[in-house]
Amino acid sequence: MIHHYTSIQSLALILESKKIRFTRIDCLDDVKETEGLPDSFKSFAFVSCWTEDEKENISLWSLYTQMKGVRISLPKDMFKRHYIKACDYGNWGYGLDIISPLSLDEIRTDNYLISNPFWLEDGFYKKIIYSDTYIENRKELYTENSNGDIFYKKKQNLFIHKDSIWEFQKESRFYLIAYPLPPLNIFEDRKTQMLNMNHFLTPKENTMTFIDVNINENILDNIIVRLSPNFTGADKIIVESLLKRYALNGIVEFSDLKDTIRSK
């Protein structure tokens, strides 16, 4: 199981929508999240942040719930599974059959193209590496020639290096690499759009700040929700009501830190 600390309001949105939100990395709480990345890449990566640490983390409770929220727990394979056959989908396609958390229509939209290597073990999920040299570590993953062309060594590693001051998070993250596409309505069809995706008409950055991904409903139905250390009776009633409506097999747990932290 992996864990995510969040507000009760966000829990309600996850249960009602049956989706997990991936946030663009230049919109995350770490202001230095994009330092050392190519400017053109800073709006391409979208992530959903979790931790594999079973032991409750007081810092995460405080930072992301203000001691008033919940910790949700789900298996790492929580997302839907879509079989995508290898072929050419209008000048684009995988070279082999893949199982993807996104459908073909979700991978290739009118606005962007998801380019994750889903056939790799780490093609959708990575553990964060913390160090004091995180900027240098990122810069080692790409080169830029005199024409401004950028060549990447392993794109999925560009956003897993973080400053050691964030090490308390013990973070793992799901990620999506979304390349913006030129507007479909200026081309004859999807194929010519794809042919021109690297043309000057391609936007320099994504216009959206998040991408929502569908959860497997059977897995979501068995969600585990842990109440914060300083939960109130009202919090408990709200969470139980949400599970009764959206996840009948969901479990409500009490924090191991209950009655150990004084409210201020």
N, C-alpha and C positions, 0 to 999 in steps of 0.2 A: 504494500500500500504506500502511496505517496500523499502528502498533506499540503493544504493550502489554507493560510490564515486570512480571514476576510470578514466583512460586516454581515449582519443578518440581512440587510437589504440586498447585498450581492448574492447571498445564498438564495433568496427568493427569486432573483432574476435568473440564476443558473437553473433552478428547478423548473421554473415556468417555461423558459426558452429551450431547455435541454441542450444548451450550448456552453462552451467555455470560450471566453474572450482572450484573444491574443493581441497584446498592445505593442504598438510600434516602439522600438527600443529608444528612440530619441524623445519619447514621452514618459519614460520610466522615472522612478524617484531618484535614481542615481544620475546626477547631472553630468557625471563624467563617463557615462555608459558608452558614448560614441567617440571618446578621445582616442586618436590613433587609427580611426577608420577612414577610408576614402570618403570624401564628401558625397560622392554619388551613391554610396552604399548605405548611408545613415538612415534612409527612410525605407530600405528594402527588407529589413529584418523585423519580424513580429514574434513576440514570445509570450508564453504563459508560465509563470514562475511557481515552483513547488519546492518541497524539501522531502528527502527520504528519511530524515531523522525522526524516529518514533517518539523520542523524548521531547516533551513540550519545551518550547523556547520562549522564555519570558520576553525577550527583545522583540520577537515576531508578534507575540500577543499585543505588546504595547504599540509597536510601530504600525501594524496593519488592522488592529481592531480597537485600539484604545482601551483594551481590557473589557470591551463590551460586545465583542463579536463571537465568531465561531471558528473552529478548525474543521475543514471538510477533508475526508479521507476517501480515496478511490484507488482502484488498481491502475497501474501505469497504462494498461491497454484499454482505457476507458472509452476511447473514441470508436466511431463506427468503422467498419472495414469494407473497403470497396475494391473489387477486382478490376484492374485496368489492363487490358490486353495491349501488348506491344504492337504499334503500327504508327503510320503517319496520320496525324490529326490536323491536316491543313498546315503543312510545313512545320509540324511539331509533333513529337511523340517520344515515348520511352523505347529504348532498344531491347527491352525485355519485359515480360509480364510482371506486374507489381501488385502488392496489396497496399492500399493507401487509406489514410484516415479521411481523405477528401475524395469526393466523386470527380469525374472528369470535368463536369460543368463548374465545380468549385475550384479546380486547379487552374482552369483557363476561363477567365471571366472577360467581360468587355473592358475591364480596367487594368487587369494585371494577370501575370502568369506565375504560378507557384513552381519553383524549380528545385524543390528538395530532392535529394537522392534517397527516395523512400526504400530503395532496394538494399540500402546499407543498414547495419544494426543501429548506427547513430544518425540515421537520416531524418529523424524527427524529434529526438530527445537527447540532451547532453547534460553532463554535470559541469558546474562552474569550476574554473580553476582560479584560485586567488593568489595574488603575488604583488610585490611592490614594483614589479617591472611589467605590469599588465599592458601598458601602452606599447612598449618595445615588443612584447610578445605578439600583439596584434599586427604591428608593422612588418613583422617577419613573415606574415602570411600572404603578402601580396607585393607585387612590383609594378612600377609605373614607368613607361618609356617616355621619350621626349615629345611624342605626339599626344600625351595624356591618356594613352590606352593603359588600362589596368589589367593585370594578369593575376588571378587568384590561385593559391596553392590548395586551399581547402576552405571553402566559404563558410561551412558550418562551424568552423572554429574561430571565426572572426569575432563572434559575440559571446564567447564563453570565458574570456579572460576578464577578471574584475580586480579592482583594488582590494588589497588584503584587509582594509578597514571594514569591508562588508562580509568578512569570513564568518561572522556569527550567524548569517542566514543559512549556511550549509545548503545552498540552492542547487536545484536541478531545474532545467527548463525545457519545455517543448518549444520548437521554433518553426517558423515558416519563412522562406525567402521568396518575396513577391516582387517580381520585376514589373514596373509600370508599362502599360502598352499604349501606343498612340490611339487616339479615339477611333472606334470602329466605324463611325459614320462617315469618315473621310475616305474610306477604301471601298472597293467593290464587294469584297467578301472577307471572311475571316482569314483566309490563306494569305491574301496580300497584306492584311494587317500584321500577321506574324512575320512575313518577310521584311517588314519595315520596322520591326520592334526596336532595332538598334539605330534607326535612322534619326535624324535631327528632330523629327516630330515627337519622338519619345519624350515624355515629361522627365525632368531631372529628378523628381522625387514623387513618391506616392502621395495622393491627395487624401486618402483615408488614414485614420490613426489607429484602426483596429480591424481585426478579422475574427469572426465568430465561427467556431468549429463544432459540429454536432457530436454529442455524446451518445454512446450506445444506451438506449433507454432501459434495457434490462440491467445494465451495470449501474446506471444512475438510480434505479429503483432500490438498490442496496447500499446507498450512500451512508457513511458514518459521519455524524455531526457531533463534534465535541463542543460543549458550551465553555465560554471563557471562564477564567478563575473567579471573576467577580460578577458572574451572571446574576440577573434578577429573576424573580418569579415570572415577570412579564416576558422576559427573554425566552424562558423555557416554554411558556404557553405558545408564543409565536412560532418557535422552531418546531414544536410538536404539531402544531396546526399545519405548517407548511409541508411537513413530511406526510401527514395524514392525507393531504390533498394531492401531492405530487410524487411521493415515494413511499408507498405503503410498507415496504420492507426496510425502510431506512431506520437507522438506530441513533438514538440520542445518548450521548455519554457526558458524564461530569468530568471536569478537569481534575487531573492529579494534583493541581496546585490550589484547589479550592480551599478557602480559609487560611491561606498562607501569605496572601498579598493584601495589604491594607489599602482600601480605596482612598483617593485624595479628592 
